[in-house]
Every structure is written in structure tokens, then in C-alpha cells.
Amino acid sequence: EHDLALAVARGELGATVVDSDVLAHVRAYNPDVAPWAILKKDRALALAVHPRNVALKAALDAFLIERALTTGRDAARRLDLDGLVRRGSIRVLTKNDDVSYFLRKGEQRGFDHDLIALFAAAHHLRIEVVVPPDPAALCASLTEGRGDVLAALLPDPGCGDPASTTTSPPVLVPELYLLQPASSPTAPATPDATTTPKTTSKTKTTARAKAAAAPAARVVDLAGLRGRTIHVPMTLAPSVVAALAALSTAHGFALVADAPDDVGARADAVAGGALPLSVLGALERGMLDGRRDVRADVVLGRDAPRVWVTRAAAPQLSRALASFVREHVTVKDDGTSSGSTVYNLLRRAYLTPAHAQSTTKTTEPDRDKDGGISRWDPLIRRRAAEAGLDWRLLAAQAFQESRFDPDAKSAVGAQGLFQVMPATGRELGFTNLRDPEQGVAAGAKYMAWLLEHFDPAIPFKHRVRFALAAYNAGKGHVDDARLLARQMGLDPNRWFQHVERAMLRLADPRVARAARHGYCRGSEPVAYVSQITTRYENYTTLVDLTPAAVMTTAPPPTPPTKTTTPTTGR
């Protein structure tokens, strides 16, 4: 096809038929060829692999599912609040660290994440988290329209470009701590002339040498800084440097701007004696977890205020965020802050040493060291590969269904990690759904069965969403909703804003009486699909589909049972 398109460009052929992606590739460097007519839309393409190459097939399946479900995630869209409400979601640019945003037992957590979730809920928006691979690209991603708000606790003035961005009022004014060795003595002993035994001049010389070599006394308050030197990184905000300079004059210590910007390197320098004292921001304290050679427990003052950032071209969103922040946070003249009850709870949860000790990525027992989602990741990966699914999608389901608890049981009797009904499990060949091996296999197999039994003419990403809705409410109700969507003038092959609207109407008894499968509490599958697709998209930003994340050895996949039709997975 590529050669045919080039032949048309050279005038050797009058016309030809090529796929749109081939045409786009040729036109990128040869504009002498143009589309004339669309002969067929949405032509399905597939890749073929050897049936024994299970690992390659698993990787391709997961890659194609991620591509189908997240294609629009990185698209540049510059919307204001009214546009976000119509779309139903807000894209939040943030960092994956121990404060702003992280995963814990599969649950999305973080100070920025949880706080802006309150704003999103107030405007009936779901959150789509966007984590650029390079944190330095956060501001560029915002101005390019790859996110709607930047919530990563950036120091004021945020992106520093008032012509294109707007900063919120301070979301947080964190403390600035003194970083010092942990093993220093609290204070040198003062000799008592009446009790100290007489010493020779040789003894005095030895004592002076030992005193000179001894570590300096540990600082317990600002008074202990007199005569000392604090080494600070050059990246400190000018306002913070000015406040430290005033403090140094009042308490008689010196400031030198030569400390490493990297927190680990700075801590190593202090622990090893290369730097006697340095500073550490409150948002960096979690990075010292597990270290016993340094400490940061003396408050020097306040770090730079932290803000959220929006595009200047989104004034509705900027005003709404500013109002939200003022509602929850009040910054006093001395830099201290107070807040609403929920704000104070979030601050206590994410910015105290106790939280840092228990939820960091290095100490979380239910997370893989390679950046996984739950302790069931290897099992879910294997069963997802057998079913031709992305394991991160199944992990998002398992979190939604059971919070990764294999002993979970619902009020209606659904069991296991994927909350499969016992009757459905038996139809699929599984009798002990609380056994993680069987429970995961049943959930994956049922999800694959649902995908296979929706019309292949439906675009794949919508078919996945229909399968999710059917997993929650039963395929019959989804079929009813598709038929109703057609009657409502909506697209029966699209979920969001189309079939989901019809699904909500099945909760109306008057509508349900005319439906083949009757009444359905439509808000439940609608919420289920929204929450899982959002969680899946967010999982894909944090957990890469690497070769280590797919099954390397496995028997050929067993196709889902076709002779039996499970009624529901609930």
C-alpha cells in the first residue's frame, strides 16, 4: 500500500486504495497525494502470532487494550469548567510521590489527589490522573492542554508564567526543618573546677584533640544554632532564603548555598559529615523513611507556599478552584495555616512522620517492589494473559469488587477477589471462589466471555465498557439499554453519554416494564464502568506494561466456555 500511494504521488497511477494510517504516513513527507473518498470506516485489523508464543500474545493483548481505552488521554484539549462538566471529567496533572499521588493496596491516595477529589465531586466530575514521565514537563503539559489542572504542590509562583497560567491561593505552607546527624550528643559536658582531677599538660592536649574531633552537639532549638553553619540548596525560593537570612542574623548562624538539590545526596552528606547541617522541607521528610543516620525534627520556619495551577484561558475553572481553596485553607500572616475539618484530616494523614513511615512505596507490604498494584499481581497477570486481557484492567476490577480481599462475600452471595456468584463460578468450572487461584480465573474467564459475546462490530473500547457494565448488572440489562438507546436516538454502540444514559432509565418502573429483562438499578453499572475505566487509566500511568509484567511461561489459553451462558457475574 505504501508503494502504491507513492506511485500516485509520482503520477504513475491515477488512484489507489490504502488504509488511512498508510496515507497519513505518506502525507507526512509527501503532500502530493490526497484522500478522495472513504470506502469503508472502522475496518477491523488484527495481528497474528504463533499459538505457542503465549508471552508475545499476552503483551500484544494488553498493549492493544491500553491503546483502545486510553487513546484520548494525552490528547490536547483546552476546556474551561463548563466544558469539563459536559465531558464529565477533569484531568489532573500530578507527580507520583509519597505526598501528591501514589497507590496503596491498589487504592489511589495522596494529599493532592484526595483534596482535588473533593472539588471534582462538588462539580460531579470524575478524576483522570495524568502523570508525565518527567516531572519537569508538568507545566508544559498543562499549557499544551494535556491536563486541566496541575495539582502537584508546586512552590509559588507555580509555573511562573502569568500570561498563560493562573495560580490558586496557597493550598499548603509546609514547614522547613533542620537536617542534622542523628547520633550527635545533645550537649558537651561542662567541667566542674571543684571536682575535676588535676591533669598534666599532655593530658590537656589529648583532651583538646578529642574535643576537636568530637561531633558537634545536636541542635534541639534555634538557640543551639549560634556559631554554626547551615548549608542550603540553591533551589530554595527567594522568600525562604530571605526568611532564613533574617533568622541567621537573629540567632548568630551562617548560611551557605552549596547543598545538593537531591534529598538523598543531601542526607548522605549530612550523615557522612561532609555537611554539618542542612535543611529539609516537610514534603521531603518521607524520603528519609528507613534512615537512622539523620534527623529532621527542629522547625526553622516555613517553606514556600504550595499552589495549584490552571491555564489563564480557563477563568471559570481558576475562579472555582480559588473559591474551593479559600473555603478549606486559611493562611495567617505568620505563614501558619488552618483549615476545614477534612483539610486538617488530609494534612495529618499525608504530612506527618507516622504516615510517611507506614505508606511509602519502599515499606508498603502489599505493593510489589517493582511498582505493582497488589500482592495478587502475579496471579492476575497470568490469568489475564490466558484470557487475552490487560492485567491492570482486571486489577482495577478486583479492587472495585473486593479491595483485593479473597475472603470477601457480598450480601447477595458473590464471593472472592472478583465477587463471582457461586452459580456462575460452577458454570465456568470453578467451585471454590475464595481460593484466589480459582477466584481470579473465574473473574478473568467471565470477563473474556462477556467481551466475546458482544457484537464484534462494536468498537473495541466500547465493547470493553459494555462487558464491564454486564459484569456488574448482567448482559441482558446491557442489551436492553442498547435497544433503548436506539429508541432514544442515541448510538447503541457507544457507552459514555449514549448507552449509559439509557441504562439509567431502566430504573424507571414504567420504562422497565417494556424491557425484556425488566428493572435495573442503572446507576450501579454506570458508576461501575466509570470508576473502573478511570482507575484503569490511572493504573496505566503508574504501572508500565513491561516484559516483566506479562506471563513468560504458560499453556496455550483456554477459550471461555461457549456451551453455557452465565446469567450474571454478581
PyMOL commands that set and color helices and strands:
alter all, ss='L'
color gray80, all
select helices_A, chain A and resi 2-9+20-27+54-70+81-87+111-122+135-143+201-213+222-225+238-251+263-272+282-288+315-328+341-350+353-359+377-387+391-402+422-428+436-452+460-473+475-487+495-505+509-512+523-542+547-549
alter helices_A, ss='H'
color red, helices_A
select strands_A, chain A and resi 89-93+102-104+107-109+126-130+149-155+165-167+175-181+229-233+254-259+278-281+294-302+306-311+329-331+337-339
alter strands_A, ss='S'
color yellow, strands_A
deselect
rebuild
show_as cartoon
